[in-house]
Amino acid sequence: MLRLKALVSRPLRPGPALRPRAPLVAHRLQSSGKSYLDSLTTPELLGYGVIGLATLSKSTLNTVISLFPYAPLWLVKLLVYRNYCGGDNLAQVLQTGDRLAQRGIQNMMLSLTIEACDGTQTSVPVSQIVEQTQQSISQVLVPHTAKMISKAADINSVPPGYVALKPTGLIDDAAEILRNHNNAKYDAGYQQLLSNCRDICRVVAQENEKLAKQYPGRTAPFVAAVIDAERSDLQHGVYRLQRDLFREFNHGKINVIGTVQMYLQESSHILAEEEKLARKDGYLLGWKLVRGAYIHSEPDRTVIFATKQETDQNYDAGIAASIANMSSEKPAVGHLVVASHNRESQLKATQLLQKADARVRANVVLGQLLGMADNITFELMNRYDVKNVIKYVPWGPPKETKEYLLRRLEENGDAVRSDNGWPFLKQVAKALFRRLRHQS
Ligand SMILES: Cc1cc2nc3c(=O)[nH]c(=O)nc-3n(C[C@H](O)[C@H](O)[C@H](O)COP(=O)(O)OP(=O)(O)OC[C@H]3O[C@@H](n4cnc5c(N)ncnc54)[C@H](O)[C@@H]3O)c2cc1C
């Protein structure tokens, strides 16, 4: 299952040295007392109210967590589902895209949450996962992106639609295959994994070609496949997988994006090595840079930086180096997703983009998980006039998304508690009251 550890809603604090691009908007927001909560729908606000209530004390939260597996799905869906999940079918995911667009978030990174929890057997056949992922590109990302472009004044102000591919969800016995990808005994398995990913990337490439004919002035891809990063013992297999896909699909344009976890001590070396290989073989790199989600389950802790501060420095350095590379005369990096809930990192990236040219700006996208860091997403858009923001949207069968929801509840619970449950609940209540007053 997805194991994305996440930071959540913290109150807005005054910005650092970064100067807001749209101070008037910011002023209006502050003087009207509006918060990011005002940009959510009423059911989403009520969902946050429920989460606030569930996390008022440690014992309340523990009770909710232990009862959650027994809660009927209809109740879960009624209360908190839409805060974190895009839906259980493609029509619902399209609606989620529309809802996000109303908040000014023009695109999504879709993730079908069916995979092998233990890296062995997926809960539905892999062929079905491949097929549904392909459908999510053609039936959701393509029409949604085209709709956003048709409404935009500038076709390059709409970020691409992404489809996230989790390598452990795209082949049975994925962990063994990825760990032993260089061993001849596992070669057939690796080739099958590559072929499954290739079937999805081919749809991405075909859709990009079709849309490029319609919108020749576009400088970023319309849609892209993103390979998610896994536990570090599987990562060298994943690096090979993403490299094989870059080599096949990224000649002169971006269709595939790989992920590097910047909490790994070797990450800057990986970025440099991949750049050498890309230059040698003449393909472009697309990167999603994350800090890394597996710090608590990593069997060999020494592969990760010893301190959070070192990870932070390395993350920001990786983002700065990628943007510098993209801005150079002969770039090897063609696209970058800054996937983080860290406000400082997002503001630093935004500051660098204010100085970059239009082609680079269209190819750097800031991403957060649906239902997480909504205040940061809101601040980036409204205070710094950022357009290139997307949300990572999990979708899929209710049983699997329920497990995903439980982890979001635990993580959001921690964050709500550390921000004190009552003040958060009061903010939600005030936003609901403002809404009622406005309607009456
Ligand atoms: C759109 C999106 C896509 C993602 N995709 C992936 C993915 O494919 N694979 C993946 O692994 N993760 C993924 N993540 C999760 C990501 O790796 C982080 O776990 C999560 O975003 C929290 O980090 P942060 O940058 O948001 O913020 P922060 O809260 O500032 O950073 C927390 C992170 O810092 C690091 N850290 C914390 N304490 C220490 C310490 N003592 N020493 C060293 N490092 C420390 C850990 O990585 C921790 O997760 C994704 C996140 C987003 C938003």
The ligand as an ORCA input file, in Angstrom:
! r2SCAN-3c Opt
* xyz 0 1
  C       3.172     14.523     -4.316
  C       3.992     13.634     -3.414
  C       4.524     12.446     -3.921
  C       5.298     11.616     -3.102
  N       5.851     10.459     -3.598
  C       6.684      9.708     -2.850
  C       7.358      8.566     -3.377
  O       7.188      8.206     -4.541
  N       8.191      7.868     -2.553
  C       8.453      8.254     -1.272
  O       9.274      7.620     -0.589
  N       7.821      9.326     -0.741
  C       6.937     10.048     -1.484
  N       6.328     11.144     -0.929
  C       6.444     11.411      0.524
  C       7.708     12.195      0.838
  O       8.843     11.404      0.614
  C       7.775     12.663      2.305
  O       7.735     11.544      3.155
  C       6.678     13.590      2.743
  O       6.301     14.458      1.721
  C       7.163     14.399      3.966
  O       8.287     15.195      3.618
  P       8.154     16.735      3.270
  O       9.172     17.146      2.284
  O       6.755     16.918      2.820
  O       8.285     17.550      4.602
  P       9.059     17.501      6.007
  O       8.027     17.217      7.013
  O       9.833     18.740      6.121
  O      10.029     16.299      6.006
  C       9.744     15.083      6.639
  C      10.711     14.134      6.016
  O      12.064     14.503      6.371
  C      12.859     13.344      6.472
  N      13.357     13.233      7.869
  C      12.609     13.382      8.999
  N      13.373     13.203     10.096
  C      14.627     12.926      9.658
  C      15.856     12.620     10.322
  N      15.955     12.576     11.637
  N      16.949     12.395      9.547
  C      16.880     12.441      8.207
  N      15.748     12.719      7.531
  C      14.628     12.962      8.241
  C      11.946     12.159      6.125
  O      12.087     11.945      4.747
  C      10.556     12.695      6.434
  O       9.537     12.036      5.702
  C       5.541     11.982     -1.734
  C       5.026     13.188     -1.258
  C       4.271     14.009     -2.069
  C       3.750     15.295     -1.501
*
